[in-house]
Structure formats: structure tokens, C-alpha cells
Amino acid sequence: MKHILIVGIGTGNPEHLTIQAINAMNAADAIFLPVKGAGKEELAEIRREICERYITRSDVSISEFTVPQRQTADRTYAQSVDAWHGEIARIYEALISGLPDDSRGAFLVWGDPSLYDSTIRIIERVQRESSLDFDFSVIPGITSIQALAASHKIPINLVGKPIEITTGRRLAQDGLQAATTVVMLDGEQAFAKIDDPDAEIFWGAYLGTEDEIVRSGRLGDIAADIVTLRAEARQRHGWIMDIYLLRKGRDFEE
């Protein structure tokens, strides 16, 4: 039976890879690398660097595939994501179909496969909707949340208080709900619209790479500066991956 490895590779620093991830890459017969189009070539280059650094087998093939753009016109968010996943599933099906019997293929996933990444659910969709016979396993990776906390030298949680992990879209809709809120996938800078100026923000972009930028402080004091800094960085690089943590209160406060 064919076997698929879904390998978490961290947030851009090749040294984020675990020994388990390196061993999984060397156990694979084929590595599948996503290419996300103009302006995001650097993301593919980091994956290529990881392969060059850690794959020691000479017979591992590396196949690149183009990730389609998600279409949003005349669709709800859920509809657009479902259709997009369907397109990617067909690409995955073709890649897996091309594997010889009893061989292994690996997808390298930014951060950790369990956190705001859909590779697992797309692979499951291929299992449901195709006639391919294969199984898969997941190798965890360092998440952007861990990288953010390490760069700011902070614990993620306040003592005895909950953590919420959400998206910018949901933050804008629901506002701050928890003592600690980690926000991912925020293309609209929802933090700048939060009416809670005394909250603290811990923001980071390009975490783990040589281009890493981090800022922290009182939300009311630095929100506008982060918006400007983010726009400048995106213009300079052509893409941006950022994440932030919003905190209300202190340890041991009731």
C-alpha cells in the first residue's frame, strides 16, 4: 500500500525541523513541494533549502506542484474554501496516483499540520472521493504560536486563564473574548479595530527566518505602527506571514 507522510517543518527556519521530520523526509520516495505563484517564490525556496540540507538519499524525487488560487466571487467563505479544497484534492490525487505501489510520498507543511492547515483534511478527502488505496501519518512541527512566544520570551497563557486561538475574521466579528487570544490569518489587521487600548499585543512576522520582525506593547500605543510596518514589509517582500497574541490582565488577577 502507498503511504503519505504529512510533515510539519516549522515556520521558515530550517533548524525548526525535528529529528522525526528529517527521518520521515529520508523515508519518503517522493517529496511534493507546493508553489504558490508570483510573489511567494521565497516560500518554495525555503522548502527546497530544507530538502537540500536534510535529504541524504540520492534516489528521493522532488515534484513541485502549483497551488490554485481560492476563488471568492459570489461564494460564502465556507463555499470558497470547500471548492478550493476540491481543486487541491484533485492535484493530490494525481500526485499520489503517480507513486509506485508500496512507496511513500511526503507533503511538507508550514508550521504544524494540525493548526490552521488543511493538508490532513484534503488527504482525507482524496481517500473518500477517489479509488486510491493508501494510508497516511502525521509528523508534528513547531507552530507559529510557539515561535512567536519564543521570540517575545513570553508564556502563551496567563496563570489559570483560558486561551483562544482564532482568525482575524473571527476577531473582527466577535471581539476579544479570552484573557489570551492568539490570532492567525489576519489580512485585515483586525487588532487595529479592537476597542480595548489597554490590551497588550505581541506581534511577529516572518518568524524563524532572517527577516523576522517582532513588536510588542500596549495596543493603543502601537497598533497603528504595526499596520504601517506590516504594509511596508509586505511591499518589500511581496508576501507576509504574521501572527499575534492579544492579552488582557495579568497573572494571578481574579
Secondary structure as GFF3:
##gff-version 3
##sequence-region A 1 254
A	DSSP	beta_strand	2	8	.	.	.	ID=ss1
A	DSSP	three_ten_helix	14	16	.	.	.	ID=ss2
A	DSSP	alpha_helix	19	27	.	.	.	ID=ss3
A	DSSP	beta_strand	30	35	.	.	.	ID=ss4
A	DSSP	alpha_helix	41	54	.	.	.	ID=ss5
A	DSSP	beta_strand	61	66	.	.	.	ID=ss6
A	DSSP	alpha_helix	77	97	.	.	.	ID=ss7
A	DSSP	beta_strand	104	109	.	.	.	ID=ss8
A	DSSP	alpha_helix	119	129	.	.	.	ID=ss9
A	DSSP	beta_strand	134	139	.	.	.	ID=ss10
A	DSSP	alpha_helix	144	152	.	.	.	ID=ss11
A	DSSP	beta_strand	163	167	.	.	.	ID=ss12
A	DSSP	alpha_helix	168	174	.	.	.	ID=ss13
A	DSSP	beta_strand	180	184	.	.	.	ID=ss14
A	DSSP	three_ten_helix	190	193	.	.	.	ID=ss15
A	DSSP	beta_strand	200	205	.	.	.	ID=ss16
A	DSSP	beta_strand	213	218	.	.	.	ID=ss17
A	DSSP	alpha_helix	219	237	.	.	.	ID=ss18
A	DSSP	beta_strand	242	247	.	.	.	ID=ss19
###
